Amino acid sequence: MSINENFIVSRIDQPSTLKERFDEWGYLYIQQYVSAEKCDALMHAFLNELEPHLRLNTETSLPELSGEPFFETDPIWDDVYPRMQALEVFHQFFHDDEILQLMRVVAGDKVFVYPMTMARIGTPKKLGYETPPHQDAHSHGAGPTMAGMWVALHDVSEGMGRLKMLPKSHKRGVRPVFEAQGVGGVQCEIYDDEATWHVSNVKKGDVIIFNSCTVHKAEPNILRSASRLSVDTRFCDYGAPVWKANLEPHHGWRIDGLNWDSIYSHWENDALKYYWKDYPNTY
């Protein structure tokens, strides 16, 4: 079913009400919270690095596959991803004041933004390689106060690989997992009484925040050429335990040369470089 209108909000002037919704349903959906200009700037920066594989269709304003389809961890992805990770505007994206304000709704007055910032590329013609149902509590070794934030960099409609949430699934704790095809390589257990997923078309700048135990997945991209670009990160209340692997670049553990020194080498501002090094509670 679609995300219920009662769970869609466009303002955060009632943080206690939003926190109650988050605790009850396991996620929040905030419409067009991030400015179109900010989303456009990051999307265009990504597309500059994704040439010739993806290009902007100026008629639809959507990324469009212009070469061979690819998926996370294949050779094309491994080639372009370090260049995307090196973009200063990418890592700054989740540290702006309005983003931090939204994170405080669920994490409290002081938040820690994980440095492992992630970009997602969903091309068509790769059925079966989308992200299977999973919990970040497993994949990020996360504690109960960690949450995820996902942002659409452009409009995402049915067929493009939308994000799906399993409402209230966070209330049943961390689940067993088994091997599965797709991003991450594992799927968590889905119980027999869990047949209703929440999903919706989203607009550029829409934000979804979800509990570390909320089960979520991506739909397949079944269109001819339109591709999905989105970004996400994880955060928690400052001082909560953080698995040290989350202090490394996304996929730095498997792509040679993808490390913080290479990422930071051409940045103009030093403010966010190594901000995470003195975090007081890692394991």
N, C-alpha and C positions, 0 to 999 in steps of 0.2 A: 504494500500500500504506500501511498505518498506520505511524506512527512506531514503530520497534522498541522493545520494552521496555528493551533495553540502553542506549538513548539517553535514557531518562527517569530523572531523578534528583530527589530531594527534599531533599538535603543538599549542602552545599558544603564539607564538612570535609576533602575530598581535592582541593584545587585543582589539583594537578599532573595528576591523572587526568582531571579535567574539561577542562583545557587540551589534553591529548592528544586527547580526543574531539572537542573543538572544531576543532583543527587537522586532524583526519582527516576529519570529516564536514561541517564548515562551519557547524554550529549546535549549540546545546544547548537542551534542553527541561527546565525545572525546574518540577515540579508544586507548585502552591499556595504559591509562595514569598512572594508579597505577601499581607498579611493581608486577610481578607474585609472587615473594618471599613474599611480604607484604600480598597479598591476600591469599596465601597458609598458612601463619602463622596464620591468623585470622580464616580461614576455619577449620584448624586442631584444633585450640583451641575450636571453637564451637563444633566440632564433638566429642571432648573429653567429653563435657558436655551433648551431645545429645545421648550418648550410653544408652541403647541398641536400641533406636528408629531409629537413623540414623547412617550409617557407610559409610566410603569411599570405593567405588569400585575401586580397584587398577588398573583394566584394563581400565576403562573409565575415571578415576580421577574425578568422580562425586559423590556427596553425594547420598546415596541410602537408601530408606526406608527398614528397617529390622524388623519393628514391626507394630503396628497398625497405620493407618494414623491419623493425627491430624491437627488442625488448630488453628490460633491465638485466644486465650481466652478459649480453652477447657482444661480439667484437665491435660493432658500430657503437653501441652504448658505452662500452669501456673506452672507446676513443674520444667521444665527445664529452663524457661526463666530467673528467678532470678539468676541462676548460670551463664548464658551467660552474663547478664548485669553486673555481678561482675568482669568480665575479664578486667584487666587494658589495655591489648592490644586492646580491642574493643574501649574504649573511647579515646585512644591515636590515633586511626586510622585517624580521621579527623582533627588532629591538627599538622600533619607534614607539613613542609614548602611547599612542592609541592602542597599539597591539598589547603593550604591557598592561595597560588599564584593563583590557578585556581578560587577560590572563589572571589578573588579581581577583576577578569575580569568583573564580573557582580555587585559586591557590593561596589567597591571602595577600597581605600588604606587601610582602617582599617575595619576588619570584626569581627563580633561576631558569634561564633559557638554555636548553641543551645546545652546545655548539654543533652537534650533529644535525645540520640542516639538510633537508632532502628535497630533491626535485623529482617529479614523476612525469614520465612521457608515455602516453598510451596511444600507440599507433594502431591503425586498422590492420587486418590481415594477419593477426597473430592470436587467433582464438586459442584459449587454454593457457596463455601466458600472463593473464591478469592476476592480481593479488587475491589469493583465496581467503576465506574467513579466518581471522586470527585476532589475537589479543596482544596489545603492546606490552602487557604485563609479562608475557613470555618472551617476545622478541627483543625487548629492551631491558629485560631483567628488572622491571620497574616495581617500585613500591606503590602503595595505595594512593599516594597524593600526586603521582605523575599524571599528566593529561596530555593529549595530543591536540594540535591545532592545524587544520587543513584549510587552504585558501585556493579558490578558483581564480586563475589568472585571466580567464575569458569565460563567456557563456558556455555551459556544458548541458547539452540536451540529451534526450533518450537516444541510445545507440552509441554514444561517444565514450562510454566507460565511466558512468557515474559512481559516486561513493555511496555505499549502502550501509545502514546501521541496523543492528539488532537491538531494539529497545529493551531496556531493563536487564540486558544480559550481564551487566556488570555486577548484579546482585548475587550471582551464582559462583563468584570467585574465579580463580585461575583454572582453566580446563586442560584436560589431556590433549596432546597433539599427535599428529601422525604425518608422514611424508605426503606431499602433494605437489603437483606441478604448479608453477607460477612464482611470482616474486616472494622471496622468503623461504620457499621450499617446504613449508609446513602448513597444515590446517588444524584449527582447534575443533573440538567436538561440538556438534550442534545437537541439542536434545530434541526428542520427538515432539514436544509441545511447543517448539519454537518455529512457527511457520510464517510469522508476519515480520517482514523487514520494512524499514522506512527508507524511502529514496525519493528524490525530487530532482527535476531540472534546476540548475542553479545559474546565477548571474555572475558576471565578473565582479570580484570583490567579496562574494559571499564567503562566510567563515563557518566551519563546523569544528566545535571543540568536543572532545570525547574522553571519557574516563579510561584509564589504562586497562581496565578489564572489560570494556565495552567491545563486543565482537563487531568487526566491520570488514568489508571486502570491496573490491572493485568489480563493476560489471565489465563484460568484454566490449571492446570497440568493434562494432559491426558495420561501420560506415565505409564508404568507398575510399575516402582520402582524409577527411577531417580528423585531426589528432587532438588529444587532450594534454594540456600542460597545467600542472598544479604544483604547489609547494606545501610542505608540512614540516613541523618541528615538534619537539616535546618540551615540556616544562614542568616544574614542581615548585613547592614552597621552598624557599632558600633554607638549606641545612638538612633537607631530607636526604636519605641515602641515594646515591647515584652510582650505578654500575660504570666502572671506569671506561669500558668500551664505548660508552656514549660521549666520551670526551675526544674521540677520534673522528676524523672526517668520514662521512658516509661512504662506505666501500673502500676506505683507505686500507683496510685489512687485506684486500685482495687485488687492488690495482697498483702496480709499481709506480712510485713517484707521486702518488696522491697522498700528500701529508700537509701538515699545517705550514711548514716552511715554504712549500711550493705555492700553496694557496695564498699566503700572505705576501708573497714576494713583490707583487706589483700594486699593492693597495696604497692609496694616497693618505689614508687616515689610520692612525695607530690605536685609536680608542678601543676597538673590539679585538685587537690582536691578543691572543692568549688570556683573555679575560677570565677564562675558566680554570686556569692553572692552580689557583689558590682555593678552589672550592673545598670546603672543610670536611665533607663526608662522602668519600668514595669507597667502593669495595671491589 
